[in-house]
Amino acid sequence: MSDKTLIVLPSLTGIRRPNGRLVLAGRFLSGMKSYRELWDGPLIAVVEPQSESVVDADRKLGGDDVEIDPSSADFETVLLDYDDREAMGRELSRANMVLAGIHYRQNHIWELGAAVGVPVVYTSEYTLKTRLQVVHASVKNPLVKARRIAWEINQERIIRTGLKNSIGLHANGTPTYEAYRDLSPNPLLFFDGRGSDDMLVDPVALERRLERLGQGEPLRLVFAGRMNHMKGADELLKVARQLLDDGVSFTLDIYGGGILEEEMRATIAREQMGHAVHMFGFVPFSELMPKIGRDYDMFLCCHVQGDPSGMYLEMLGKGLPFAGYGNEALAGILRITNVGLVAPVRDHVDCAKKIGSLAKDPDRIRFMARAARAFAQRHTFDKSFSRRIEHLRSLSR
């Protein structure tokens, strides 16, 4: 076992109970398990403390809280305010590598690392463009919106300074990779998702599914995700309406829940689309994914913002090409590999036109489906995480 120590700084917070037990986000613990399996030296998580009395504590923890006994964990957890520079410097000096995130609470970590001679690698997910999209979608008050926009622009300046002075970058998806790779001396592109090799659609099953194309059956579209504006859930029905108007033979099955769910059900009824469009609500991931790999031809994705959704890789792993809107993240994937067709964001007319053209070209869908599985196979969670750990190891002191 190596004696090199990795320190990980999450953006989520933690609670220390009076009995010494810790409350941490379940997905954070899952991530630390992956680090533990691949990092062959001491592993430390430095987590900012959160008061249990704070109203939105559950959101800040991650929404999937788990209580653990820190003495039984296979990594060390330190609860520490990231603004306590002296204490943070002491903790970071224990490490051979620090993995931080591009986050307003961590944008100064490169300075603390440099002061104690420890290399820092940042992980990125959201470009300035995507962060501004979130502001425009979520803030209605014009004065508050203006302040938030100014704050994000200033944050971008700070982020860029940090990337120039840190040793490396792990860019989740093409948008931040393309935006920041020239700033970092050691950038690494990866695609995040929960897909593993055993979750990929079976090649024989895929070919059996593809045989159905071109036999006069409707094109089977599917969407799975949160029913909100930022995920473009309301845009799905605009595309469906246009497909019906264009005379395209299709079905669209929608899985998931959220604030737009009831409104969307009402729209389907009002527009008399129920013969083609069906909503199934939330279905557990373990049940949904086999069905998606077996029963559908394409994934309709109308995300209006460019966050690097893990869902992209999961759907590609099921051999589903994309149709939808060319947000930053999805358009970036399509520049690398031919696995779908996209229209400009919110152009449901052009999106429907592209789907209609694919409905008449089953051989093209077959090509894209095979390419989708092959791309996902190269970027499964295990392979991507292994590449990230090796990158960290190569840059450690």
Contacts in CASP RR format, 6 or more apart in sequence:
PFRMAT RR
TARGET T0000
AUTHOR 0000-0000-0000
METHOD contacts of the structure
MODEL  1
MSDKTLIVLPSLTGIRRPNGRLVLAGRFLSGMKSYRELWDGPLIAVVEPQ
SESVVDADRKLGGDDVEIDPSSADFETVLLDYDDREAMGRELSRANMVLA
GIHYRQNHIWELGAAVGVPVVYTSEYTLKTRLQVVHASVKNPLVKARRIA
WEINQERIIRTGLKNSIGLHANGTPTYEAYRDLSPNPLLFFDGRGSDDML
VDPVALERRLERLGQGEPLRLVFAGRMNHMKGADELLKVARQLLDDGVSF
TLDIYGGGILEEEMRATIAREQMGHAVHMFGFVPFSELMPKIGRDYDMFL
CCHVQGDPSGMYLEMLGKGLPFAGYGNEALAGILRITNVGLVAPVRDHVD
CAKKIGSLAKDPDRIRFMARAARAFAQRHTFDKSFSRRIEHLRSLSR
1 40 0 8 1.000
1 41 0 8 1.000
2 40 0 8 1.000
2 41 0 8 1.000
3 41 0 8 1.000
3 42 0 8 1.000
4 40 0 8 1.000
4 41 0 8 1.000
4 42 0 8 1.000
4 96 0 8 1.000
4 97 0 8 1.000
4 393 0 8 1.000
4 396 0 8 1.000
5 41 0 8 1.000
5 42 0 8 1.000
5 43 0 8 1.000
5 44 0 8 1.000
5 94 0 8 1.000
5 95 0 8 1.000
5 96 0 8 1.000
5 97 0 8 1.000
6 35 0 8 1.000
6 39 0 8 1.000
6 41 0 8 1.000
6 42 0 8 1.000
6 43 0 8 1.000
6 44 0 8 1.000
6 95 0 8 1.000
6 96 0 8 1.000
6 97 0 8 1.000
6 98 0 8 1.000
6 99 0 8 1.000
6 392 0 8 1.000
6 396 0 8 1.000
7 44 0 8 1.000
7 45 0 8 1.000
7 46 0 8 1.000
7 91 0 8 1.000
7 92 0 8 1.000
7 94 0 8 1.000
7 95 0 8 1.000
7 97 0 8 1.000
7 98 0 8 1.000
7 99 0 8 1.000
8 32 0 8 1.000
8 35 0 8 1.000
8 43 0 8 1.000
8 44 0 8 1.000
8 45 0 8 1.000
8 46 0 8 1.000
8 99 0 8 1.000
9 45 0 8 1.000
9 46 0 8 1.000
9 47 0 8 1.000
9 82 0 8 1.000
9 98 0 8 1.000
9 99 0 8 1.000
9 100 0 8 1.000
9 101 0 8 1.000
9 106 0 8 1.000
9 109 0 8 1.000
10 25 0 8 1.000
10 28 0 8 1.000
10 45 0 8 1.000
10 47 0 8 1.000
11 101 0 8 1.000
11 103 0 8 1.000
11 105 0 8 1.000
11 106 0 8 1.000
12 24 0 8 1.000
12 25 0 8 1.000
12 28 0 8 1.000
12 47 0 8 1.000
12 60 0 8 1.000
12 61 0 8 1.000
12 62 0 8 1.000
13 47 0 8 1.000
13 48 0 8 1.000
13 49 0 8 1.000
13 50 0 8 1.000
13 57 0 8 1.000
13 60 0 8 1.000
13 61 0 8 1.000
14 22 0 8 1.000
14 23 0 8 1.000
14 24 0 8 1.000
14 25 0 8 1.000
14 47 0 8 1.000
14 48 0 8 1.000
14 49 0 8 1.000
14 50 0 8 1.000
14 61 0 8 1.000
14 79 0 8 1.000
15 22 0 8 1.000
15 23 0 8 1.000
15 49 0 8 1.000
15 50 0 8 1.000
15 51 0 8 1.000
15 52 0 8 1.000
15 57 0 8 1.000
15 61 0 8 1.000
16 22 0 8 1.000
16 23 0 8 1.000
16 49 0 8 1.000
16 79 0 8 1.000
17 23 0 8 1.000
17 52 0 8 1.000
17 67 0 8 1.000
20 70 0 8 1.000
21 67 0 8 1.000
21 68 0 8 1.000
21 69 0 8 1.000
21 70 0 8 1.000
22 67 0 8 1.000
22 68 0 8 1.000
22 69 0 8 1.000
22 70 0 8 1.000
22 77 0 8 1.000
22 79 0 8 1.000
23 52 0 8 1.000
23 61 0 8 1.000
23 65 0 8 1.000
23 66 0 8 1.000
23 67 0 8 1.000
23 68 0 8 1.000
24 47 0 8 1.000
24 61 0 8 1.000
24 65 0 8 1.000
24 66 0 8 1.000
24 68 0 8 1.000
24 77 0 8 1.000
25 61 0 8 1.000
25 62 0 8 1.000
25 63 0 8 1.000
25 64 0 8 1.000
25 65 0 8 1.000
25 66 0 8 1.000
26 62 0 8 1.000
26 64 0 8 1.000
26 65 0 8 1.000
26 66 0 8 1.000
27 62 0 8 1.000
27 64 0 8 1.000
28 45 0 8 1.000
28 62 0 8 1.000
29 66 0 8 1.000
29 68 0 8 1.000
32 43 0 8 1.000
32 45 0 8 1.000
32 75 0 8 1.000
34 381 0 8 1.000
34 385 0 8 1.000
35 43 0 8 1.000
35 75 0 8 1.000
35 389 0 8 1.000
36 43 0 8 1.000
36 74 0 8 1.000
36 75 0 8 1.000
38 385 0 8 1.000
38 386 0 8 1.000
38 389 0 8 1.000
39 389 0 8 1.000
39 392 0 8 1.000
39 393 0 8 1.000
42 76 0 8 1.000
43 74 0 8 1.000
43 75 0 8 1.000
43 76 0 8 1.000
44 75 0 8 1.000
44 76 0 8 1.000
44 77 0 8 1.000
44 78 0 8 1.000
44 91 0 8 1.000
44 94 0 8 1.000
44 95 0 8 1.000
45 75 0 8 1.000
45 76 0 8 1.000
45 77 0 8 1.000
45 78 0 8 1.000
46 78 0 8 1.000
46 80 0 8 1.000
46 82 0 8 1.000
46 88 0 8 1.000
46 91 0 8 1.000
46 92 0 8 1.000
47 77 0 8 1.000
47 78 0 8 1.000
47 79 0 8 1.000
47 80 0 8 1.000
48 79 0 8 1.000
48 80 0 8 1.000
48 81 0 8 1.000
48 82 0 8 1.000
48 105 0 8 1.000
49 79 0 8 1.000
49 80 0 8 1.000
49 81 0 8 1.000
50 57 0 8 1.000
50 60 0 8 1.000
50 61 0 8 1.000
51 57 0 8 1.000
54 60 0 8 1.000
58 65 0 8 1.000
70 76 0 8 1.000
70 77 0 8 1.000
78 91 0 8 1.000
80 87 0 8 1.000
80 88 0 8 1.000
80 91 0 8 1.000
81 87 0 8 1.000
82 88 0 8 1.000
82 105 0 8 1.000
82 106 0 8 1.000
82 108 0 8 1.000
82 109 0 8 1.000
83 105 0 8 1.000
85 108 0 8 1.000
85 112 0 8 1.000
88 109 0 8 1.000
88 112 0 8 1.000
89 112 0 8 1.000
89 113 0 8 1.000
89 115 0 8 1.000
89 116 0 8 1.000
92 98 0 8 1.000
92 109 0 8 1.000
92 112 0 8 1.000
92 113 0 8 1.000
92 116 0 8 1.000
92 118 0 8 1.000
93 116 0 8 1.000
93 117 0 8 1.000
93 118 0 8 1.000
95 118 0 8 1.000
96 118 0 8 1.000
96 119 0 8 1.000
96 396 0 8 1.000
96 397 0 8 1.000
97 118 0 8 1.000
97 119 0 8 1.000
97 121 0 8 1.000
97 392 0 8 1.000
97 393 0 8 1.000
97 395 0 8 1.000
97 396 0 8 1.000
97 397 0 8 1.000
98 109 0 8 1.000
98 113 0 8 1.000
98 118 0 8 1.000
98 119 0 8 1.000
98 120 0 8 1.000
98 121 0 8 1.000
99 120 0 8 1.000
99 121 0 8 1.000
99 123 0 8 1.000
99 170 0 8 1.000
99 392 0 8 1.000
100 106 0 8 1.000
100 109 0 8 1.000
100 110 0 8 1.000
100 120 0 8 1.000
100 121 0 8 1.000
100 122 0 8 1.000
100 123 0 8 1.000
100 166 0 8 1.000
101 109 0 8 1.000
101 122 0 8 1.000
101 123 0 8 1.000
101 124 0 8 1.000
102 122 0 8 1.000
102 123 0 8 1.000
102 124 0 8 1.000
102 125 0 8 1.000
102 126 0 8 1.000
102 159 0 8 1.000
102 176 0 8 1.000
104 155 0 8 1.000
106 122 0 8 1.000
107 155 0 8 1.000
107 158 0 8 1.000
107 159 0 8 1.000
107 162 0 8 1.000
109 120 0 8 1.000
110 120 0 8 1.000
110 122 0 8 1.000
110 162 0 8 1.000
110 165 0 8 1.000
110 166 0 8 1.000
111 165 0 8 1.000
113 119 0 8 1.000
113 120 0 8 1.000
114 120 0 8 1.000
114 165 0 8 1.000
117 397 0 8 1.000
118 397 0 8 1.000
119 166 0 8 1.000
119 167 0 8 1.000
119 168 0 8 1.000
119 395 0 8 1.000
119 396 0 8 1.000
119 397 0 8 1.000
120 166 0 8 1.000
120 167 0 8 1.000
120 168 0 8 1.000
121 166 0 8 1.000
121 167 0 8 1.000
121 168 0 8 1.000
121 169 0 8 1.000
121 170 0 8 1.000
121 186 0 8 1.000
121 391 0 8 1.000
121 392 0 8 1.000
121 395 0 8 1.000
122 162 0 8 1.000
122 163 0 8 1.000
122 166 0 8 1.000
122 168 0 8 1.000
122 169 0 8 1.000
122 170 0 8 1.000
122 184 0 8 1.000
123 169 0 8 1.000
123 170 0 8 1.000
123 171 0 8 1.000
123 172 0 8 1.000
124 169 0 8 1.000
124 170 0 8 1.000
124 171 0 8 1.000
124 172 0 8 1.000
124 176 0 8 1.000
124 177 0 8 1.000
124 180 0 8 1.000
125 172 0 8 1.000
125 173 0 8 1.000
125 176 0 8 1.000
125 307 0 8 1.000
125 308 0 8 1.000
126 134 0 8 1.000
126 175 0 8 1.000
126 176 0 8 1.000
126 306 0 8 1.000
126 307 0 8 1.000
127 175 0 8 1.000
127 176 0 8 1.000
127 179 0 8 1.000
127 306 0 8 1.000
127 328 0 8 1.000
128 152 0 8 1.000
128 153 0 8 1.000
128 156 0 8 1.000
128 179 0 8 1.000
129 175 0 8 1.000
129 306 0 8 1.000
129 328 0 8 1.000
130 175 0 8 1.000
130 305 0 8 1.000
130 306 0 8 1.000
130 307 0 8 1.000
130 328 0 8 1.000
131 152 0 8 1.000
131 155 0 8 1.000
132 149 0 8 1.000
132 152 0 8 1.000
133 230 0 8 1.000
133 304 0 8 1.000
133 305 0 8 1.000
133 306 0 8 1.000
134 230 0 8 1.000
134 305 0 8 1.000
135 145 0 8 1.000
135 148 0 8 1.000
135 149 0 8 1.000
135 152 0 8 1.000
136 145 0 8 1.000
137 229 0 8 1.000
137 230 0 8 1.000
137 304 0 8 1.000
137 305 0 8 1.000
138 230 0 8 1.000
139 145 0 8 1.000
139 148 0 8 1.000
159 180 0 8 1.000
160 180 0 8 1.000
160 183 0 8 1.000
163 169 0 8 1.000
163 180 0 8 1.000
163 183 0 8 1.000
163 184 0 8 1.000
164 183 0 8 1.000
164 184 0 8 1.000
166 184 0 8 1.000
167 185 0 8 1.000
167 186 0 8 1.000
167 395 0 8 1.000
168 184 0 8 1.000
168 185 0 8 1.000
168 186 0 8 1.000
168 187 0 8 1.000
168 188 0 8 1.000
168 395 0 8 1.000
169 177 0 8 1.000
169 180 0 8 1.000
169 181 0 8 1.000
169 183 0 8 1.000
169 184 0 8 1.000
169 186 0 8 1.000
169 187 0 8 1.000
169 188 0 8 1.000
170 188 0 8 1.000
170 190 0 8 1.000
170 388 0 8 1.000
170 391 0 8 1.000
171 177 0 8 1.000
171 180 0 8 1.000
171 181 0 8 1.000
171 187 0 8 1.000
171 188 0 8 1.000
171 189 0 8 1.000
171 190 0 8 1.000
172 190 0 8 1.000
172 191 0 8 1.000
172 192 0 8 1.000
172 308 0 8 1.000
173 189 0 8 1.000
173 190 0 8 1.000
173 191 0 8 1.000
173 192 0 8 1.000
173 308 0 8 1.000
173 329 0 8 1.000
173 332 0 8 1.000
173 333 0 8 1.000
174 189 0 8 1.000
174 328 0 8 1.000
174 329 0 8 1.000
174 332 0 8 1.000
174 333 0 8 1.000
174 335 0 8 1.000
174 336 0 8 1.000
175 306 0 8 1.000
175 308 0 8 1.000
175 328 0 8 1.000
175 329 0 8 1.000
175 332 0 8 1.000
176 308 0 8 1.000
177 187 0 8 1.000
177 189 0 8 1.000
178 332 0 8 1.000
180 187 0 8 1.000
181 187 0 8 1.000
181 189 0 8 1.000
186 391 0 8 1.000
186 395 0 8 1.000
188 387 0 8 1.000
188 388 0 8 1.000
188 391 0 8 1.000
190 379 0 8 1.000
190 384 0 8 1.000
190 387 0 8 1.000
190 388 0 8 1.000
191 308 0 8 1.000
191 310 0 8 1.000
191 312 0 8 1.000
191 313 0 8 1.000
191 333 0 8 1.000
191 379 0 8 1.000
191 384 0 8 1.000
192 308 0 8 1.000
192 310 0 8 1.000
192 313 0 8 1.000
192 381 0 8 1.000
192 384 0 8 1.000
193 310 0 8 1.000
193 311 0 8 1.000
193 313 0 8 1.000
193 314 0 8 1.000
193 381 0 8 1.000
193 384 0 8 1.000
194 285 0 8 1.000
194 310 0 8 1.000
194 314 0 8 1.000
194 381 0 8 1.000
195 313 0 8 1.000
195 314 0 8 1.000
195 317 0 8 1.000
195 376 0 8 1.000
195 380 0 8 1.000
195 381 0 8 1.000
196 380 0 8 1.000
196 381 0 8 1.000
196 382 0 8 1.000
197 377 0 8 1.000
197 380 0 8 1.000
197 382 0 8 1.000
199 289 0 8 1.000
199 314 0 8 1.000
199 317 0 8 1.000
199 380 0 8 1.000
200 317 0 8 1.000
200 318 0 8 1.000
200 373 0 8 1.000
200 376 0 8 1.000
200 377 0 8 1.000
200 380 0 8 1.000
201 293 0 8 1.000
201 317 0 8 1.000
201 318 0 8 1.000
201 319 0 8 1.000
201 373 0 8 1.000
203 373 0 8 1.000
205 293 0 8 1.000
205 294 0 8 1.000
206 293 0 8 1.000
206 319 0 8 1.000
206 369 0 8 1.000
206 370 0 8 1.000
206 373 0 8 1.000
209 293 0 8 1.000
209 294 0 8 1.000
209 297 0 8 1.000
209 369 0 8 1.000
210 365 0 8 1.000
210 366 0 8 1.000
210 369 0 8 1.000
212 297 0 8 1.000
213 297 0 8 1.000
213 362 0 8 1.000
213 365 0 8 1.000
213 366 0 8 1.000
214 362 0 8 1.000
216 249 0 8 1.000
217 249 0 8 1.000
218 249 0 8 1.000
218 250 0 8 1.000
218 251 0 8 1.000
218 276 0 8 1.000
219 248 0 8 1.000
219 249 0 8 1.000
219 250 0 8 1.000
219 251 0 8 1.000
219 297 0 8 1.000
219 298 0 8 1.000
219 355 0 8 1.000
219 356 0 8 1.000
219 358 0 8 1.000
219 359 0 8 1.000
220 250 0 8 1.000
220 251 0 8 1.000
220 253 0 8 1.000
220 295 0 8 1.000
220 296 0 8 1.000
220 297 0 8 1.000
220 298 0 8 1.000
221 250 0 8 1.000
221 251 0 8 1.000
221 252 0 8 1.000
221 253 0 8 1.000
221 296 0 8 1.000
221 297 0 8 1.000
221 298 0 8 1.000
221 299 0 8 1.000
221 300 0 8 1.000
221 323 0 8 1.000
221 355 0 8 1.000
222 252 0 8 1.000
222 253 0 8 1.000
222 254 0 8 1.000
222 255 0 8 1.000
222 292 0 8 1.000
222 295 0 8 1.000
222 296 0 8 1.000
222 298 0 8 1.000
222 299 0 8 1.000
222 300 0 8 1.000
222 320 0 8 1.000
223 233 0 8 1.000
223 236 0 8 1.000
223 252 0 8 1.000
223 253 0 8 1.000
223 254 0 8 1.000
223 255 0 8 1.000
223 299 0 8 1.000
223 300 0 8 1.000
223 301 0 8 1.000
223 302 0 8 1.000
224 254 0 8 1.000
224 255 0 8 1.000
224 256 0 8 1.000
224 283 0 8 1.000
224 288 0 8 1.000
224 292 0 8 1.000
224 311 0 8 1.000
225 231 0 8 1.000
225 233 0 8 1.000
225 255 0 8 1.000
225 256 0 8 1.000
225 257 0 8 1.000
225 311 0 8 1.000
226 233 0 8 1.000
226 256 0 8 1.000
226 257 0 8 1.000
226 258 0 8 1.000
227 233 0 8 1.000
227 254 0 8 1.000
227 256 0 8 1.000
227 257 0 8 1.000
227 258 0 8 1.000
227 259 0 8 1.000
227 260 0 8 1.000
227 261 0 8 1.000
227 264 0 8 1.000
228 258 0 8 1.000
228 259 0 8 1.000
228 260 0 8 1.000
229 260 0 8 1.000
229 304 0 8 1.000
230 303 0 8 1.000
230 304 0 8 1.000
230 305 0 8 1.000
231 302 0 8 1.000
231 303 0 8 1.000
231 304 0 8 1.000
232 302 0 8 1.000
232 303 0 8 1.000
232 304 0 8 1.000
232 325 0 8 1.000
233 254 0 8 1.000
233 258 0 8 1.000
233 260 0 8 1.000
233 264 0 8 1.000
233 302 0 8 1.000
234 260 0 8 1.000
234 263 0 8 1.000
234 264 0 8 1.000
235 302 0 8 1.000
235 304 0 8 1.000
235 325 0 8 1.000
235 346 0 8 1.000
235 348 0 8 1.000
236 252 0 8 1.000
236 254 0 8 1.000
236 264 0 8 1.000
236 300 0 8 1.000
236 302 0 8 1.000
237 264 0 8 1.000
237 267 0 8 1.000
237 268 0 8 1.000
237 271 0 8 1.000
237 273 0 8 1.000
237 277 0 8 1.000
238 348 0 8 1.000
239 300 0 8 1.000
239 302 0 8 1.000
239 324 0 8 1.000
239 348 0 8 1.000
239 351 0 8 1.000
239 352 0 8 1.000
239 355 0 8 1.000
240 250 0 8 1.000
240 252 0 8 1.000
240 273 0 8 1.000
240 276 0 8 1.000
240 277 0 8 1.000
241 271 0 8 1.000
241 273 0 8 1.000
241 348 0 8 1.000
242 348 0 8 1.000
242 349 0 8 1.000
242 351 0 8 1.000
242 352 0 8 1.000
243 250 0 8 1.000
243 276 0 8 1.000
243 352 0 8 1.000
243 355 0 8 1.000
243 356 0 8 1.000
244 273 0 8 1.000
244 276 0 8 1.000
245 352 0 8 1.000
246 352 0 8 1.000
246 353 0 8 1.000
246 356 0 8 1.000
248 352 0 8 1.000
248 355 0 8 1.000
248 356 0 8 1.000
248 359 0 8 1.000
249 359 0 8 1.000
250 276 0 8 1.000
250 355 0 8 1.000
250 359 0 8 1.000
251 276 0 8 1.000
251 277 0 8 1.000
251 278 0 8 1.000
252 276 0 8 1.000
252 277 0 8 1.000
252 278 0 8 1.000
252 300 0 8 1.000
253 278 0 8 1.000
253 280 0 8 1.000
253 296 0 8 1.000
254 264 0 8 1.000
254 277 0 8 1.000
254 278 0 8 1.000
254 279 0 8 1.000
254 280 0 8 1.000
254 281 0 8 1.000
255 279 0 8 1.000
255 280 0 8 1.000
255 281 0 8 1.000
255 282 0 8 1.000
255 283 0 8 1.000
255 288 0 8 1.000
256 280 0 8 1.000
256 281 0 8 1.000
256 282 0 8 1.000
256 283 0 8 1.000
257 281 0 8 1.000
257 282 0 8 1.000
261 279 0 8 1.000
261 281 0 8 1.000
264 279 0 8 1.000
265 279 0 8 1.000
267 273 0 8 1.000
268 274 0 8 1.000
268 277 0 8 1.000
268 279 0 8 1.000
283 291 0 8 1.000
289 314 0 8 1.000
289 318 0 8 1.000
292 299 0 8 1.000
292 315 0 8 1.000
292 318 0 8 1.000
292 320 0 8 1.000
293 318 0 8 1.000
293 319 0 8 1.000
293 320 0 8 1.000
296 320 0 8 1.000
297 320 0 8 1.000
297 365 0 8 1.000
297 369 0 8 1.000
298 320 0 8 1.000
298 321 0 8 1.000
298 322 0 8 1.000
298 323 0 8 1.000
298 340 0 8 1.000
298 355 0 8 1.000
298 358 0 8 1.000
298 365 0 8 1.000
299 315 0 8 1.000
299 320 0 8 1.000
299 321 0 8 1.000
299 322 0 8 1.000
299 323 0 8 1.000
300 323 0 8 1.000
300 324 0 8 1.000
300 355 0 8 1.000
301 311 0 8 1.000
301 312 0 8 1.000
301 315 0 8 1.000
301 322 0 8 1.000
301 323 0 8 1.000
301 324 0 8 1.000
301 325 0 8 1.000
301 330 0 8 1.000
302 324 0 8 1.000
302 325 0 8 1.000
302 348 0 8 1.000
302 351 0 8 1.000
303 309 0 8 1.000
303 325 0 8 1.000
303 327 0 8 1.000
303 329 0 8 1.000
303 330 0 8 1.000
304 325 0 8 1.000
304 327 0 8 1.000
304 345 0 8 1.000
304 346 0 8 1.000
305 327 0 8 1.000
305 328 0 8 1.000
306 327 0 8 1.000
306 328 0 8 1.000
306 329 0 8 1.000
306 330 0 8 1.000
307 329 0 8 1.000
308 329 0 8 1.000
309 329 0 8 1.000
312 322 0 8 1.000
312 329 0 8 1.000
312 330 0 8 1.000
312 333 0 8 1.000
313 376 0 8 1.000
313 379 0 8 1.000
313 380 0 8 1.000
314 376 0 8 1.000
315 322 0 8 1.000
315 372 0 8 1.000
316 322 0 8 1.000
316 333 0 8 1.000
316 339 0 8 1.000
316 372 0 8 1.000
316 373 0 8 1.000
316 375 0 8 1.000
316 376 0 8 1.000
317 372 0 8 1.000
317 373 0 8 1.000
317 375 0 8 1.000
317 376 0 8 1.000
317 377 0 8 1.000
318 372 0 8 1.000
318 373 0 8 1.000
319 369 0 8 1.000
319 370 0 8 1.000
319 372 0 8 1.000
319 373 0 8 1.000
319 376 0 8 1.000
320 369 0 8 1.000
320 372 0 8 1.000
321 339 0 8 1.000
321 340 0 8 1.000
321 341 0 8 1.000
321 358 0 8 1.000
321 365 0 8 1.000
321 368 0 8 1.000
321 369 0 8 1.000
321 371 0 8 1.000
321 372 0 8 1.000
322 330 0 8 1.000
322 333 0 8 1.000
322 334 0 8 1.000
322 339 0 8 1.000
322 340 0 8 1.000
322 341 0 8 1.000
322 342 0 8 1.000
323 340 0 8 1.000
323 341 0 8 1.000
323 342 0 8 1.000
323 351 0 8 1.000
323 354 0 8 1.000
323 355 0 8 1.000
323 358 0 8 1.000
324 330 0 8 1.000
324 341 0 8 1.000
324 342 0 8 1.000
324 343 0 8 1.000
324 351 0 8 1.000
324 354 0 8 1.000
324 355 0 8 1.000
325 342 0 8 1.000
325 343 0 8 1.000
325 344 0 8 1.000
325 345 0 8 1.000
325 346 0 8 1.000
325 347 0 8 1.000
325 351 0 8 1.000
326 334 0 8 1.000
326 342 0 8 1.000
326 343 0 8 1.000
326 344 0 8 1.000
326 345 0 8 1.000
327 345 0 8 1.000
330 342 0 8 1.000
331 342 0 8 1.000
333 339 0 8 1.000
333 375 0 8 1.000
334 340 0 8 1.000
334 342 0 8 1.000
336 375 0 8 1.000
337 371 0 8 1.000
337 372 0 8 1.000
337 375 0 8 1.000
338 367 0 8 1.000
338 368 0 8 1.000
338 371 0 8 1.000
339 368 0 8 1.000
339 371 0 8 1.000
339 372 0 8 1.000
339 375 0 8 1.000
340 368 0 8 1.000
341 354 0 8 1.000
341 355 0 8 1.000
341 357 0 8 1.000
341 358 0 8 1.000
342 351 0 8 1.000
342 354 0 8 1.000
343 350 0 8 1.000
343 351 0 8 1.000
343 353 0 8 1.000
343 354 0 8 1.000
344 350 0 8 1.000
358 364 0 8 1.000
358 365 0 8 1.000
END
